């Protein structure tokens, strides 16, 4: 996420549309909030746990209850974005 923000700032104005909102704006604050939410709540808390204990269960151990909880968390987290 940080590299995307850096590149968006570095190349601001060189594309038809800016990739990230300008620093110091309310839109940038919302952008940072969403990026953090997606990284922490969706990816780290839900998608990684699902992958770790289902698709990579032979490596990390298969825990169906953890997978079910991760799926439920993912659905709840998506509700926040709606």
N, CA and C atoms as a LAMMPS dump frame, in Angstrom:
ITEM: TIMESTEP
0
ITEM: NUMBER OF ATOMS
246
ITEM: BOX BOUNDS ff ff ff
-5.0000000000000000e+02 5.0000000000000000e+02
-5.0000000000000000e+02 5.0000000000000000e+02
-5.0000000000000000e+02 5.0000000000000000e+02
ITEM: ATOMS id mol type element x y z
1 1 1 N 0.824 -1.188 0
2 1 2 C 0 0 0
3 1 3 C 0.872 1.257 0
4 2 1 N 1.943 1.219 0.76
5 2 2 C 2.802 2.405 0.837
6 2 3 C 3.437 2.724 -0.514
7 3 1 N 3.853 1.703 -1.247
8 3 2 C 4.488 1.96 -2.543
9 3 3 C 3.48 2.539 -3.532
10 4 1 N 2.231 2.078 -3.461
11 4 2 C 1.201 2.639 -4.338
12 4 3 C 0.982 4.119 -4.045
13 5 1 N 0.933 4.461 -2.777
14 5 2 C 0.745 5.846 -2.383
15 5 3 C 1.936 6.695 -2.819
16 6 1 N 3.139 6.177 -2.593
17 6 2 C 4.351 6.892 -3.008
18 6 3 C 4.339 7.158 -4.517
19 7 1 N 4.05 6.116 -5.295
20 7 2 C 4.043 6.276 -6.749
21 7 3 C 2.933 7.223 -7.203
22 8 1 N 1.777 7.135 -6.542
23 8 2 C 0.7 8.06 -6.866
24 8 3 C 1.082 9.507 -6.626
25 9 1 N 1.81 9.751 -5.53
26 9 2 C 2.272 11.108 -5.234
27 9 3 C 3.386 11.535 -6.194
28 10 1 N 4.316 10.655 -6.451
29 10 2 C 5.47 10.98 -7.298
30 10 3 C 5.046 11.319 -8.726
31 11 1 N 4.063 10.611 -9.236
32 11 2 C 3.658 10.809 -10.625
33 11 3 C 2.332 11.552 -10.758
34 12 1 N 1.974 12.309 -9.74
35 12 2 C 0.741 13.101 -9.777
36 12 3 C 0.764 14.053 -10.974
37 13 1 N -0.343 14.071 -11.702
38 13 2 C -0.47 14.969 -12.83
39 13 3 C 0.075 14.428 -14.141
40 14 1 N 0.703 13.279 -14.112
41 14 2 C 1.273 12.716 -15.347
42 14 3 C 0.31 11.769 -16.057
43 15 1 N -0.769 11.401 -15.383
44 15 2 C -1.773 10.515 -15.973
45 15 3 C -3.081 11.284 -16.126
46 16 1 N -3.996 10.687 -16.836
47 16 2 C -5.302 11.33 -17.016
48 16 3 C -5.985 11.567 -15.68
49 17 1 N -5.815 10.617 -14.765
50 17 2 C -6.391 10.751 -13.425
51 17 3 C -5.302 10.494 -12.395
52 18 1 N -5.401 11.153 -11.263
53 18 2 C -4.462 10.885 -10.178
54 18 3 C -4.799 9.545 -9.545
55 19 1 N -3.763 8.829 -9.138
56 19 2 C -3.958 7.506 -8.55
57 19 3 C -4.367 7.564 -7.083
58 20 1 N -3.92 8.597 -6.392
59 20 2 C -4.279 8.773 -4.978
60 20 3 C -4.668 10.23 -4.757
61 21 1 N -5.523 10.484 -3.782
62 21 2 C -5.885 11.877 -3.479
63 21 3 C -4.677 12.663 -2.951
64 22 1 N -4.696 13.962 -3.106
65 22 2 C -3.587 14.788 -2.614
66 22 3 C -3.438 14.695 -1.09
67 23 1 N -2.195 14.736 -0.643
68 23 2 C -1.903 14.712 0.795
69 23 3 C -2.532 15.924 1.476
70 24 1 N -2.976 15.72 2.708
71 24 2 C -3.538 16.817 3.492
72 24 3 C -5.005 17.09 3.232
73 25 1 N -5.653 16.265 2.416
74 25 2 C -7.071 16.458 2.129
75 25 3 C -7.915 15.414 2.849
76 26 1 N -9.196 15.718 2.988
77 26 2 C -10.111 14.746 3.602
78 26 3 C -10.186 13.48 2.751
79 27 1 N -10.109 13.643 1.439
80 27 2 C -10.143 12.48 0.554
81 27 3 C -8.937 11.576 0.783
82 28 1 N -7.784 12.179 1.055
83 28 2 C -6.584 11.382 1.325
84 28 3 C -6.744 10.627 2.635
85 29 1 N -7.333 11.267 3.607
86 29 2 C -7.589 10.588 4.869
87 29 3 C -8.49 9.38 4.688
88 30 1 N -9.538 9.544 3.899
89 30 2 C -10.451 8.423 3.616
90 30 3 C -9.728 7.331 2.84
91 31 1 N -8.899 7.709 1.886
92 31 2 C -8.097 6.748 1.122
93 31 3 C -7.213 5.929 2.062
94 32 1 N -6.477 6.614 2.94
95 32 2 C -5.594 5.923 3.885
96 32 3 C -6.391 4.994 4.809
97 33 1 N -7.557 5.451 5.235
98 33 2 C -8.417 4.641 6.092
99 33 3 C -8.847 3.362 5.367
100 34 1 N -9.258 3.487 4.123
101 34 2 C -9.694 2.314 3.36
102 34 3 C -8.542 1.36 3.072
103 35 1 N -7.388 1.889 2.727
104 35 2 C -6.22 1.04 2.464
105 35 3 C -5.846 0.254 3.719
106 36 1 N -5.842 0.905 4.851
107 36 2 C -5.534 0.233 6.11
108 36 3 C -6.575 -0.833 6.434
109 37 1 N -7.829 -0.507 6.262
110 37 2 C -8.92 -1.458 6.525
111 37 3 C -8.788 -2.694 5.637
112 38 1 N -8.55 -2.469 4.357
113 38 2 C -8.421 -3.599 3.428
114 38 3 C -7.219 -4.463 3.801
115 39 1 N -6.102 -3.833 4.128
116 39 2 C -4.891 -4.578 4.479
117 39 3 C -5.045 -5.37 5.771
118 40 1 N -5.63 -4.745 6.772
119 40 2 C -5.701 -5.384 8.082
120 40 3 C -6.932 -6.272 8.269
121 41 1 N -8.079 -5.76 7.967
122 41 2 C -9.313 -6.498 8.251
123 41 3 C -9.644 -7.55 7.203
124 42 1 N -9.488 -7.206 5.944
125 42 2 C -9.848 -8.161 4.896
126 42 3 C -8.712 -9.134 4.61
127 43 1 N -7.53 -8.612 4.365
128 43 2 C -6.426 -9.489 3.979
129 43 3 C -5.856 -10.256 5.159
130 44 1 N -5.355 -9.548 6.15
131 44 2 C -4.667 -10.21 7.26
132 44 3 C -5.607 -11.019 8.15
133 45 1 N -6.764 -10.49 8.461
134 45 2 C -7.666 -11.16 9.402
135 45 3 C -8.558 -12.209 8.757
136 46 1 N -8.855 -12.075 7.489
137 46 2 C -9.81 -13.004 6.882
138 46 3 C -9.182 -13.842 5.775
139 47 1 N -8.678 -13.214 4.758
140 47 2 C -8.194 -13.966 3.605
141 47 3 C -6.969 -14.823 3.932
142 48 1 N -6.027 -14.278 4.705
143 48 2 C -4.831 -15.041 5.037
144 48 3 C -5.181 -16.222 5.935
145 49 1 N -6.019 -16.019 6.92
146 49 2 C -6.397 -17.144 7.786
147 49 3 C -7.103 -18.235 6.988
148 50 1 N -7.963 -17.828 6.077
149 50 2 C -8.658 -18.792 5.23
150 50 3 C -7.646 -19.583 4.403
151 51 1 N -6.757 -18.891 3.736
152 51 2 C -5.757 -19.572 2.9
153 51 3 C -4.835 -20.437 3.738
154 52 1 N -4.402 -19.922 4.863
155 52 2 C -3.449 -20.636 5.716
156 52 3 C -4.024 -21.958 6.217
157 53 1 N -5.277 -21.961 6.648
158 53 2 C -5.83 -23.154 7.29
159 53 3 C -6.717 -23.992 6.382
160 54 1 N -6.899 -23.564 5.119
161 54 2 C -7.635 -24.396 4.187
162 54 3 C -6.719 -24.811 3.033
163 55 1 N -6.325 -23.881 2.219
164 55 2 C -5.506 -24.22 1.054
165 55 3 C -4.095 -24.689 1.447
166 56 1 N -3.561 -24.148 2.522
167 56 2 C -2.221 -24.538 2.979
168 56 3 C -2.291 -25.35 4.275
169 57 1 N -3.395 -26.036 4.455
170 57 2 C -3.599 -26.824 5.676
171 57 3 C -2.556 -27.883 5.905
172 58 1 N -1.991 -28.437 4.829
173 58 2 C -0.955 -29.452 4.996
174 58 3 C 0.328 -28.861 5.578
175 59 1 N 0.525 -27.573 5.423
176 59 2 C 1.707 -26.895 5.956
177 59 3 C 1.43 -26.333 7.351
178 60 1 N 0.31 -25.615 7.506
179 60 2 C 0.011 -24.909 8.746
180 60 3 C -0.99 -25.625 9.645
181 61 1 N -1.584 -26.682 9.128
182 61 2 C -2.62 -27.384 9.877
183 61 3 C -3.987 -26.914 9.428
184 62 1 N -4.844 -27.864 9.135
185 62 2 C -6.196 -27.539 8.693
186 62 3 C -7.089 -27.341 9.918
187 63 1 N -7.687 -26.163 10.019
188 63 2 C -8.578 -25.848 11.131
189 63 3 C -9.89 -25.314 10.573
190 64 1 N -10.843 -26.219 10.32
191 64 2 C -12.116 -25.797 9.726
192 64 3 C -12.834 -24.708 10.52
193 65 1 N -12.739 -24.747 11.845
194 65 2 C -13.399 -23.713 12.653
195 65 3 C -12.772 -22.34 12.402
196 66 1 N -11.456 -22.308 12.252
197 66 2 C -10.775 -21.041 11.962
198 66 3 C -11.163 -20.525 10.584
199 67 1 N -11.311 -21.434 9.629
200 67 2 C -11.713 -21.043 8.277
201 67 3 C -13.124 -20.476 8.295
202 68 1 N -14.023 -21.131 9.01
203 68 2 C -15.405 -20.65 9.106
204 68 3 C -15.456 -19.275 9.768
205 69 1 N -14.669 -19.095 10.823
206 69 2 C -14.631 -17.795 11.505
207 69 3 C -14.049 -16.721 10.589
208 70 1 N -13.024 -17.066 9.811
209 70 2 C -12.424 -16.104 8.886
210 70 3 C -13.42 -15.704 7.802
211 71 1 N -14.162 -16.663 7.286
212 71 2 C -15.182 -16.352 6.277
213 71 3 C -16.257 -15.438 6.856
214 72 1 N -16.691 -15.713 8.069
215 72 2 C -17.712 -14.879 8.714
216 72 3 C -17.171 -13.467 8.946
217 73 1 N -15.92 -13.365 9.368
218 73 2 C -15.302 -12.052 9.597
219 73 3 C -15.215 -11.277 8.284
220 74 1 N -14.846 -11.961 7.211
221 74 2 C -14.745 -11.33 5.9
222 74 3 C -16.091 -10.747 5.484
223 75 1 N -17.157 -11.505 5.663
224 75 2 C -18.5 -11.038 5.303
225 75 3 C -18.903 -9.819 6.148
226 76 1 N -18.611 -9.867 7.437
227 76 2 C -18.922 -8.71 8.303
228 76 3 C -18.115 -7.485 7.895
229 77 1 N -16.843 -7.712 7.579
230 77 2 C -15.993 -6.599 7.173
231 77 3 C -16.465 -5.986 5.864
232 78 1 N -16.903 -6.805 4.94
233 78 2 C -17.442 -6.259 3.687
234 78 3 C -18.672 -5.392 3.945
235 79 1 N -19.442 -5.76 4.947
236 79 2 C -20.613 -4.966 5.311
237 79 3 C -20.255 -3.558 5.735
238 80 1 N -19.091 -3.398 6.323
239 80 2 C -18.639 -2.064 6.732
240 80 3 C -18.393 -1.188 5.514
241 81 1 N -17.93 -1.779 4.44
242 81 2 C -17.613 -1.023 3.233
243 81 3 C -18.851 -0.651 2.436
244 82 1 N -19.938 -1.375 2.652
245 82 2 C -21.164 -1.114 1.864
246 82 3 C -21.822 0.185 2.253
